[in-house]
Amino acid sequence: MNWDRISGNWKQLKGALRNRWGKLTDDEVERMAGSRDQLVGKIQERYGCAKDEADKQVREWETRQ
């Protein structure tokens, strides 16, 4: 699924996103409002990984949605 569709279906996909990255809070996910860059940044922050690794995780998640 491309990111435009993910952004458009954000409310429906929030649960799947929280299942994948459980350390993200509901408020953080809500504030992202479909922003891929914010998601990558929060994954980096919460999981202590490099931007490349966070981006890779998001790309993998995108392909499953």
C-alpha positions in Angstrom: 0.0 0.0 0.0 1.4 3.4 -0.8 1.7 6.1 1.8 -1.2 8.2 0.4 -3.6 5.3 1.0 -2.1 4.7 4.5 -2.6 8.4 5.3 -6.2 8.3 4.0 -6.9 5.2 6.1 -5.0 6.3 9.2 -7.9 5.8 11.6 -8.3 2.2 10.5 -4.6 1.5 10.5 -3.7 2.9 13.9 -4.4 -0.5 15.5 -2.1 -2.3 13.1 0.5 0.3 13.7 0.2 0.0 17.5 0.4 -3.8 17.2 3.7 -3.5 15.3 5.3 -0.7 17.5 3.7 -1.2 20.9 6.0 1.4 22.6 4.3 4.2 20.7 1.5 5.8 22.7 -2.0 6.4 21.4 -1.4 10.1 21.7 1.8 9.9 19.6 0.1 7.9 16.9 -2.8 10.3 16.9 -0.5 13.3 16.5 1.3 11.7 13.6 -2.0 11.8 11.6 -0.5 9.8 8.8 2.9 11.5 8.6 5.5 8.9 7.5 8.4 11.1 8.6 6.9 11.5 12.1 6.4 7.8 12.4 10.0 7.1 11.4 11.2 9.7 13.9 9.1 8.2 16.8 10.3 4.7 16.0 13.9 6.0 16.2 13.2 7.7 19.5 11.3 4.9 21.2 13.3 2.0 20.0 16.7 3.6 19.9 17.5 2.6 16.3 19.1 4.4 13.4 17.0 6.3 10.9 17.8 3.7 8.2 16.6 0.9 10.4 13.4 2.7 11.3 12.7 3.5 7.7 13.3 -0.1 6.8 10.8 -1.2 9.4 8.2 1.2 8.1 8.8 0.1 4.5 8.2 -3.6 5.5 5.0 -2.6 7.4 3.8 -0.6 4.4 4.0 -3.7 2.1 1.9 -5.7 4.5 -0.9 -3.1 4.7 
